[in-house]
Amino acid sequence: MQRNLIGGEWVDGPRASRNINPSDTRDLIAEYAQADGPQARAAVAAAREAFAGWSLSTPQQRFDLLDAAGSEILARKAELGDLLAREEGKTLPEAIGEVARAGAIFKFFAGEALRLGGECLPSVRPGVGVEVTREPLGVVGLITPWNFPIAIPAWKLAPALAFGNCVVMKPADLVPGSAWALADILHRAGCPKGVFNLVMGRGSEVGAVLLEDPRVDAISFTGSVATGQKVAAACVARMAKFQLEMGGKNPMVVLDDADLGVAVTAAVNSGFFSTGQRCTASSRLIVTEGIHDRFVAAVVERLKALKVDDARKPGTDIGPVVDEKQLAQDLEYIAIGQAEGATLAAGGEAVERNADGAPGHYLRPALFTETTPAMRINREEVFGPVVSVIRAKNYDEALALANDTPFGLSAGIATTSLKHAAHFKRHSQAGMVMVNLPTAGVDYHVPFGGRKGSSFGPREQGRYAAEFYTVVKTAYTAA
Ligand code: NAD
């Protein structure tokens, strides 16, 4: 049984959850303690108590902690990647890549702890000086989703600690293993007691404490729109700072002048890799008439060749869906697409056993063609390997279709036209824009986030993370 970390102690919970491998549902990874409300409140109290010391820690102390954690994550990337692939179901190379990214994030924010500066300005009044500085917020509650079990905790945790905050983190119920490994690494790296607390447990119980406890100064949330709305309402009610990263319905525009190979590779990668379970996945391929049929034929051909199998097996292109609930949702949307009159051009069948006969939540990647923008499969986030093709007459119509969505996380275009690429970068209503690249797959040292219904609040990652994890003070001094 792996336990929660509260006030520097490993603590049992009143319940436990079983972490099951979606590639082989007979495989129990481990049992994880589930905290209850009182334990979540104890974690908040421990963080509050630790804040007085940690907020005054030197940048060197914070650098040392984050740098040591980053080094251990990188040194253990194969082992931690194996755990991640086993609990979430993305392929081993994807999982190892995610772990390496988490390590790099800790290293980046180790440096940011040293670089956090301010401004010193002359006042508009004679004989007065002005200083603008950034201070830590206090106790930050981190609530994370299951689809990036280590990278998302890392990109919230590292800046929170780098800038002197104390943390209570509640990871997603489906993937406690990677979050527990992070807690263990920080604990052994010498994180002072109470500075980082891990409380695994239910969103409605443990998550709710973080939203409601007045001793939590800010919440950073990544997950679904429905939960994000609850987070926002609870934070507004008590005027806590909050930041939300939520869903997407990301478009990729493919123009007649695109390099077909580049367009197909980008579309297949961003639509289907990681089993389509990325908030930045392309789920709408908006394709102009002149290339439409060639593009669809090439994508279908590529999909047929993809190996859907155990996430940890060499050669697997697409692992399983994360659990039976998500698989049911994917299949429901495939049925909805068919009922709406879309053509299922490839895949869409659940596969109950992998090539070795192990039971898992497998789904052949599904491509819909002849879809219209108003169909539910083009408006709602499916969060699985289910992608639609929408025909467009020309670039202008394609751009309008790309922006015709309540979401705005990532958007892509495949084109050899500099003019259209430049226009798309400027006029796409998304937080991140990709030219001749998949919509998913981003750097760790630059801002990440979206517009419209996808995100709320300051950007995450890179130097921009200081916007959320610090509060600005303006001080005036008479000479
Ligand atoms: P989810 O909203 O179900 O859960 C997210 C987290 O919120 C979990 O830890 C969950 O336990 C917790 N939670 C649930 N109910 C709660 C409540 N009432 N109070 C407090 N916490 C509560 O999302 P999920 O299914 O884990 O993740 C998938 C979603 O995440 C997708 O919509 C995806 O697009 C989104 N996502 C967005 C980004 C981004 O950066 N924009 C990145 C990854 C995933």
Boltz pocket constraint, residues with backbone or C-beta under 6 A from the ligand:
constraints:
  - pocket:
      binder: B
      contacts: [[A, 143], [A, 144], [A, 145], [A, 146], [A, 147], [A, 148], [A, 170], [A, 171], [A, 172], [A, 173], [A, 201], [A, 202], [A, 203], [A, 204], [A, 206], [A, 207], [A, 208], [A, 211], [A, 222], [A, 223], [A, 224], [A, 225], [A, 226], [A, 227], [A, 228], [A, 230], [A, 245], [A, 246], [A, 247], [A, 248], [A, 278], [A, 279], [A, 381], [A, 383], [A, 409], [A, 454]]
      max_distance: 6.0
